[in-house]
Amino acid sequence: MFEGLLESIDASALAVHLRHSTWLYPLVNAAHILGIALLVGGIAPVDAKLLGLWRAVPLAFFARTVLPFAFGGAVLAIVAGALLFIVQPADYAALPVFWLKIALVLAGLANALLLHRSRAWHAQLARADAAPPPARLRIGGALSLLIWLAVLLLG
């Protein structure tokens, strides 16, 4: 069943077009890289803030200025990554490292969702004095940074 799904994806008009296009595949690849850069470039400063850097700057500043870039980057990276996957679905699906990367992306997104929905996050956002974040947020920031760096290493 899984093989049949991969064959259907591989034979889709979009996959065929991406494989044979001179410009579309490189543009999608560039979009994927840009998405990753925006995602990690937006997440890393927030994680660093949660770990204690930039003590004089409130978390709300980071949430307001860089997290929208991280969110947009995540959307772009996921959409472009899915398009890259359909070009060689069976080859990617056969790679354990691909599934590890997907699992880590899901873990990173889940961690971000849990952090941003936590009471600790909202309490920290409401503080104007840039107090050090509680342990829950420091742990979440460290985990986020490790997850996204691992995703980068996995390609």
Sine and cosine of phi, psi and omega as CSV:
sin_phi,cos_phi,sin_psi,cos_psi,sin_omega,cos_omega
0.00,0.00,-0.73,0.68,0.00,-1.00
-0.89,0.45,-0.63,0.78,0.05,-1.00
-0.89,0.46,-0.66,0.75,0.03,-1.00
-0.89,0.47,-0.64,0.77,0.04,-1.00
-0.90,0.44,-0.70,0.71,0.02,-1.00
-0.89,0.45,-0.63,0.78,0.05,-1.00
-0.91,0.42,-0.64,0.77,0.04,-1.00
-0.90,0.43,-0.67,0.74,0.04,-1.00
-0.89,0.46,-0.71,0.70,-0.01,-1.00
-0.87,0.49,-0.58,0.82,-0.04,-1.00
-1.00,0.03,-0.07,1.00,-0.04,-1.00
-0.89,0.46,0.45,-0.89,-0.01,-1.00
-0.86,0.52,-0.63,0.77,-0.01,-1.00
-0.91,0.42,-0.69,0.72,0.01,-1.00
-0.89,0.45,-0.69,0.73,0.01,-1.00
-0.89,0.46,-0.70,0.72,0.01,-1.00
-0.89,0.46,-0.69,0.73,0.02,-1.00
-0.89,0.46,-0.65,0.76,-0.02,-1.00
-0.91,0.42,-0.55,0.84,-0.12,-0.99
-0.98,-0.22,-0.07,1.00,-0.02,-1.00
-0.99,0.16,0.68,-0.73,0.03,-1.00
-0.95,0.32,-0.61,0.79,-0.13,-0.99
-0.94,-0.33,-0.48,0.88,-0.14,-0.99
-0.92,0.40,-0.73,0.68,-0.01,-1.00
-0.87,0.49,-0.75,0.67,0.04,-1.00
-0.87,0.49,-0.56,0.83,0.04,-1.00
-0.93,0.37,-0.65,0.76,0.04,-1.00
-0.91,0.41,-0.66,0.75,0.04,-1.00
-0.88,0.48,-0.70,0.72,0.04,-1.00
-0.89,0.45,-0.63,0.78,0.03,-1.00
-0.90,0.44,-0.63,0.78,0.03,-1.00
-0.89,0.45,-0.71,0.70,0.01,-1.00
-0.91,0.42,-0.68,0.73,0.05,-1.00
-0.88,0.48,-0.68,0.73,0.03,-1.00
-0.87,0.50,-0.69,0.72,0.02,-1.00
-0.90,0.44,-0.67,0.74,0.00,-1.00
-0.88,0.47,-0.70,0.72,0.02,-1.00
-0.91,0.41,-0.66,0.75,0.00,-1.00
-0.88,0.47,-0.84,0.55,-0.05,-1.00
-0.94,0.35,-0.61,0.79,0.04,-1.00
-0.91,0.42,-0.44,0.90,0.06,-1.00
-1.00,0.03,-0.58,0.81,-0.04,-1.00
-0.97,0.25,-0.65,0.76,-0.10,-1.00
-0.84,0.54,-0.71,0.70,0.03,-1.00
-0.90,0.43,-0.58,0.81,0.03,-1.00
-0.92,0.40,-0.70,0.71,0.03,-1.00
-0.89,0.47,-0.67,0.75,0.03,-1.00
-0.89,0.46,-0.63,0.77,0.07,-1.00
-0.88,0.47,-0.69,0.72,0.02,-1.00
-0.89,0.45,-0.47,0.88,0.01,-1.00
-1.00,0.09,-0.05,1.00,0.11,-0.99
0.90,-0.44,-0.06,1.00,0.06,-1.00
-0.97,0.24,0.30,-0.95,0.04,-1.00
0.78,0.63,0.79,0.61,-0.08,-1.00
-0.87,0.50,-0.46,0.89,-0.05,-1.00
-0.99,0.15,-0.15,0.99,-0.06,-1.00
-0.96,-0.27,0.82,-0.58,0.01,-1.00
-0.91,0.42,0.50,-0.87,0.04,-1.00
-0.85,0.53,-0.56,0.83,-0.02,-1.00
-0.84,0.54,-0.55,0.83,0.04,-1.00
-0.88,0.48,-0.72,0.69,0.00,-1.00
-0.91,0.41,-0.67,0.74,-0.01,-1.00
-0.88,0.48,-0.60,0.80,-0.05,-1.00
-0.98,0.18,-0.56,0.83,-0.13,-0.99
-0.99,-0.12,-0.66,0.75,-0.11,-0.99
-0.95,-0.30,-0.42,0.91,-0.02,-1.00
-0.90,0.43,-0.54,0.84,0.10,-1.00
-0.87,0.49,-0.58,0.82,0.06,-1.00
-0.92,0.40,-0.64,0.76,0.02,-1.00
-0.90,0.45,-0.69,0.72,0.01,-1.00
-0.90,0.44,-0.74,0.67,0.03,-1.00
-0.88,0.48,-0.63,0.77,0.04,-1.00
-0.90,0.44,-0.64,0.77,0.03,-1.00
-0.89,0.46,-0.71,0.71,0.01,-1.00
-0.88,0.47,-0.74,0.67,-0.01,-1.00
-0.89,0.46,-0.70,0.72,-0.02,-1.00
-0.90,0.43,-0.64,0.77,-0.02,-1.00
-0.93,0.36,-0.72,0.70,0.00,-1.00
-0.90,0.44,-0.75,0.66,-0.01,-1.00
-0.91,0.41,-0.61,0.79,0.04,-1.00
-0.89,0.46,-0.64,0.77,0.05,-1.00
-0.89,0.45,-0.63,0.78,0.03,-1.00
-0.92,0.39,-0.62,0.79,0.06,-1.00
-0.91,0.41,-0.61,0.79,0.01,-1.00
-0.87,0.49,-0.68,0.74,-0.11,-0.99
-0.93,0.37,-0.26,0.96,0.02,-1.00
-0.94,0.35,-0.58,0.82,0.01,-1.00
-0.61,-0.79,0.89,0.46,-0.13,-0.99
-0.89,0.46,-0.65,0.76,-0.02,-1.00
-0.92,0.38,-0.63,0.77,0.01,-1.00
-0.90,0.44,-0.73,0.69,0.01,-1.00
-0.91,0.41,-0.69,0.73,-0.03,-1.00
-0.89,0.46,-0.40,0.92,-0.01,-1.00
-0.99,0.12,-0.14,0.99,-0.05,-1.00
-1.00,-0.09,0.89,-0.46,0.07,-1.00
-0.85,0.52,-0.56,0.83,0.00,-1.00
-0.90,0.43,-0.52,0.85,0.06,-1.00
-0.89,0.45,-0.71,0.70,-0.02,-1.00
-0.94,0.35,-0.54,0.84,0.09,-1.00
-0.90,0.43,-0.68,0.73,0.04,-1.00
-0.88,0.48,-0.71,0.71,0.02,-1.00
-0.88,0.48,-0.68,0.74,0.02,-1.00
-0.89,0.46,-0.66,0.75,0.01,-1.00
-0.93,0.36,-0.62,0.79,0.07,-1.00
-0.87,0.49,-0.71,0.70,0.04,-1.00
-0.89,0.46,-0.63,0.77,0.04,-1.00
-0.91,0.42,-0.65,0.76,0.02,-1.00
-0.90,0.43,-0.66,0.75,0.03,-1.00
-0.92,0.38,-0.65,0.76,0.03,-1.00
-0.91,0.42,-0.67,0.74,0.03,-1.00
-0.87,0.49,-0.71,0.71,0.01,-1.00
-0.88,0.47,-0.69,0.73,0.00,-1.00
-0.89,0.46,-0.71,0.70,0.01,-1.00
-0.90,0.44,-0.67,0.74,0.03,-1.00
-0.88,0.47,-0.75,0.67,-0.10,-0.99
-0.96,0.29,-0.27,0.96,0.06,-1.00
-0.99,-0.13,-0.09,1.00,-0.07,-1.00
-0.97,0.24,0.45,-0.89,0.08,-1.00
-0.89,0.45,-0.61,0.79,-0.01,-1.00
-0.87,0.49,-0.66,0.75,0.02,-1.00
-0.89,0.46,-0.76,0.64,-0.04,-1.00
-0.91,0.41,-0.59,0.81,0.06,-1.00
-0.91,0.41,-0.64,0.77,0.00,-1.00
-0.93,0.36,-0.61,0.79,0.04,-1.00
-0.89,0.46,-0.56,0.83,-0.06,-1.00
-0.97,0.25,-0.29,0.96,-0.03,-1.00
-0.97,0.23,0.74,-0.67,0.05,-1.00
-1.00,-0.09,-0.18,0.98,-0.11,-0.99
-1.00,-0.06,0.05,1.00,0.03,-1.00
0.84,0.55,0.63,0.78,0.04,-1.00
-0.88,0.47,0.44,-0.90,0.04,-1.00
-0.86,0.50,0.63,-0.78,-0.01,-1.00
-0.94,0.33,0.43,-0.90,0.05,-1.00
-0.93,0.36,0.24,-0.97,-0.06,-1.00
-0.82,0.57,-0.63,0.77,-0.02,-1.00
-0.83,0.55,-0.68,0.73,-0.01,-1.00
-0.97,0.26,-0.58,0.81,0.04,-1.00
-0.89,0.45,-0.68,0.73,0.03,-1.00
-0.90,0.43,-0.70,0.71,0.02,-1.00
-0.89,0.47,-0.63,0.77,0.04,-1.00
-0.91,0.41,-0.68,0.74,0.03,-1.00
-0.90,0.44,-0.69,0.72,0.02,-1.00
-0.89,0.46,-0.69,0.72,0.02,-1.00
-0.85,0.52,-0.75,0.66,-0.01,-1.00
-0.86,0.50,-0.69,0.73,0.02,-1.00
-0.90,0.43,-0.68,0.73,-0.02,-1.00
-0.89,0.46,-0.77,0.64,-0.09,-1.00
-0.94,0.35,-0.53,0.85,0.10,-0.99
-0.92,0.39,-0.62,0.79,0.06,-1.00
-0.90,0.43,-0.64,0.77,0.05,-1.00
-0.87,0.50,-0.70,0.72,0.03,-1.00
-0.87,0.49,-0.68,0.73,-0.02,-1.00
-0.91,0.41,-0.49,0.87,-0.01,-1.00
-0.98,0.19,-0.13,0.99,0.09,-1.00
1.00,0.09,0.00,0.00,0.00,0.00
